[in-house]
Amino acid sequence: MRCVFGMWSNVRMVVLVALSGAMYAAAILVLRTPPPLSTQWIGQLLPMPLSLLFGPAAAWGMALGAILAGIALGDYSGLISGPIGCFIAGALPFLLWSRLWPVSWGRQVRLNSLRAWFLFTLLAVVSAMGGSLVIAWLMDVLRLVPFRFLALLIGLGNIVSGTVSLALLLVVYRRVEAFGLVWWEIMDEQDLDHPRSVLSVAGAWLAVVVCVSSWTFAIALPHHARFIAGGGVIGIVLSLALMW
Amino acid sequence: MISSLVLLPQFEKKGIVARLDPRTKMFCSLCVLGMITRFSDLKFLLIITIGVIGAGCLIGAGPLLARAKWFVLVVIAFSTVTWAVQIGGAMLPHFGFRLIPKEAWMFSAAMGLRFGSLLLSGLLFLSITTATDLQDALTSLRFPHAMVFTFSLSLRLLPAYVDTAVGILESQRARGLDLRMGSLRTRARNCLSLAVPLFMHAVRQTHLLAIGLESRAFSPVEARSCYRTLRLRLADYLVIVLFFVAALGVCWATSRGVGVVSSPSL
């Protein structure tokens, strides 16, 4: 997580935030349905590849993209919950990719084994559930859209889009790497974190358990959804703190 | 619809409201946002919505609101039905399989109207604020320079990417691409034929932009001076005080139960 704040001193990372934000907002805006039916199939192809390519810049970029899309549409409700949820959805993949020991092996993305495909799918599910949990919980707390409806809509849509985005990553990864724009190659060594510390690994697995369990239970138990989802959000924040 | 709303419809700064300091507009918008989210009674939300529409017409944002009317109506209708189904589902154990009761519909309509009035007030803010205004307001509110730079850069990149995305979409459609037909696998493959060109176009642009900034010794952490400095005037102070008092009044009234209705399922 240190890199999430340390990246702001790097020109290329700052430009990548703008790129991620503008691209995500453009993808949302071009094929978007009205806010309660926030199905953004094309837009949701981007968080997983962007996160694994641009790391913390993608996390900030997702939040920025949600803000830009909200501003462009005049959708205040999206300005409240969207940036936080999209930040989580953009941060979890790159943070967990190198931390989920023993499944993961390092920062480099090599999708040439069954284990790598499994890890990618797991991260797509976890980030989709984590992001949708935060967005739906905040929208429910503000009494704008019921939790169960939005969590199911965003969560399932993002799981499908996130998993499908494996194909996009396969196509673009080598090309972006050739440009020298992969995040850990751009950032200064002192700003990079240590993914193999015990706390980092524990935090990563905590994030997986919290996202999957709280999303599932909050949907299965609608009467306690707000309480369970709130607990899930606290769990996500705690896991991010552990991954510092 | 979306293309007509996208990217800050910038009106000429003719009216007194449009000439207010952008920080004042941001503060007022936050106050309105707070007021809307405090109420849950249909009558009060209806009054606020009418007030927002009236204010929009007074400051010359009528055409924009008129263009957005179907968008807002769909949002209100969909949100209402969603809440009604949710509350109706939660009430089934108590009411058996009877129809959703009137109280649930009233509460759902209030929630739908809350969503709609949020959208309307957002559009109103956009109609009197330019992208440069937003950037200046963030700078004068002492947001970190790197973040403000990123925000303004994105605002400028966004129209270019929207144009590129629309161009790619139309050219792929001209080649026979249909995103609504075929199996899930076909649709996924079709989505990729849009996403990959957009992605690589953006990456190429970013690469060049980063080289350009670095060659000009741009630093995101160095302190910078501003050409334009914002100053609050008497009208700004008056408007800020007015909205602050109104927001406090709404908080006080809603804390006493005025304009607040609890969900029928609770």
Interface residues (C-beta under 8 A of the other chain):
Chain A: W8 S9 N10 V11 R12 V14 V15 L16 V17 A18 L19 G21 A22 M23 A25 A26 A27 L29 V30 L31 R32 P34 P35 P36 L37 W41 I42 L45 L46 P49 W60 L64 G65 I67 L68 G70 I71 A72 L73 G74 D75 Y76 S77 L79 L142 R143 L144 V145 P146 R148 F149 V160 V164 S165 A167 L168 V171 V172 R175 V176 F179 L181 P222 H223
Chain B: I2 L5 V6 L7 L8 S29 L33 T37 S40 A68 F71 V74 V75 F78 S79 T82 W83 V85 Q86 G89 A90 M111 R114 F115 L118 L119 L120 S121 G122 L123 L124 F125 L126 L134 P144 A146 M147 F149 T150 F151 L153 S154 L155 L157 L158 A160 Y161 V162 T164 A165 V166 L169 L179 L184 A188 R189 C191 L192 L194 A195 V196 L198 F199 M200 A202 V203 R204 Q205 T206 H207 L209 A210 L213 E214 F218 S219 P220 V221 S263
